[in-house]
Amino acid sequence: MSDKILEGLQKNLQKELDSFRSCQKEYQKAITKRQQLDAQLNENTCVKNELDLLEEDGEVFKLIGPVLMKQDLEEAKQNVAKRIEYISGEMLDNMIADIDKKQNEHRDSLITLQKNMQDALTKSAKKG
């Protein structure tokens, strides 16, 4: 088997490996972002639960800069509900699943290319 064929296989293998590594980095970034959103969601859910425990005439304060400003209880509940809704919409589950699928496709392609490379090397060694 000619060196050009082996060289072509090696280039294809390296290209696929680079794509796989890029996909892994993208996956890791998405997972990190998902974890941050999950932490924010948990925090806002706790705030919502605390606000639900307050009586109608309970006082709520919001930190604005270095000052605590009094806020209407109903307004505070609405703000927290909107934040929870927004964060839930940003959770990236579909994106992570797509990246994971792409990663598996690259992995399968790498396995095939490695097998082809080994077969080519074996044939080359038998001829030589």
N, C-alpha and C positions, 0 to 999 in steps of 0.2 A: 504494500500500500504506500502511496507516495506521501512525502512529507507535507505537501500542500494540503492534502485531505486532512491529515492529522492537525495541521496548523489551523485549518478552517473549523474543525471540531473544537479545538481548544479555544478559539475566538468566540464561537457560539456559546461554549460553556461559561467563559468569563463574562460575556454579555448577560447571560441569564442569571449568573450569580450576582452581578451588580444590580440587576433589576430586583432580585429577591431581597438583597440587603436594603435597598431603597424602600421596598414594601414593608420590611420589618421596622424600619425607622418610622415610617408613616403610621404603622399600627401602634407602635409604642407611644407616639405623640397623641393619637386618638384615645388610647387607654388612659393616659395621664390626664387629658382634658376631661374625660368621662368621670374620673375619680374626683376631680375638682368640682365638677357639677354635682356629683352625688353628695359631696360634703356640704355644698351650699344648699342643696335640697333638704338634707337632714337638719341643718341649722334653721332654715326657714320653717320647716314642719314643727320643730320645737317651739319656735316663736309663735306660730299659729295656735299650737296647743295651749301655750301660756295665755295668749290673748283670749282664747275661748273660756278659760277659767275665771276671767274677770267679770265682775258684776257690771250692769249697764252704766252705773255711775263711776266705774273704776277709772283711775287716771293713767294715761299712757304718755310717756315722754320719749322723744326721738333725739338722738345725739346728732347735732348739726355743728360740725367743727368742734370747738371746746365747750359748747353750750347745750344743755338739755332743754328742748322746746316741748311744751305741752302739745299733744296731738289728740284729735278726736278718736275715740276707740273704734268706731265704725270705719273711719278712714284708714286707720292702722291695719285693721283686718283686711280691708280691700287691697291695700298695698302688698301685704304679705301673700294674699291669695294670687295676685297678679304675678308676683315674683315666682311663686311655686309653679304656676302655669307656664311661665316663660322658661324656667329651668327644665321642667319636664319635657318641653318641646325641643330643647337643645341637647338631649341626652346622647346623641350620636350612635345609638344602637344599630341602626341600619348601616351607617357608614362603617362601623367596626366590622359588621358581618361581611360587607362587601370587600373590605381590605383583607379579612381573614380568608375569604374565598380566593382572592387574587394571590395571596401568599401560598395557599395550597396548590394552585395551578402552577406557580413558579417552582415550587418544591417538586411536583411531579415531573415537570419539564427538566429540571436539573437531574433527577434520577435517570430519566431516559437518556439525556445527553452523556451522563457519566457512563452508563452502560454501553452506549455507542462508542465512546472513546476507548473503553476497556476492550471491546470487541475489535476495534481497529488496531489497537496496540498488539493484541494477541495474534491477529492475522499477520501483522507486520513482522512480529517476532518469528512466526512459523516460516515465513518466506525468506527471512534474513538468515 
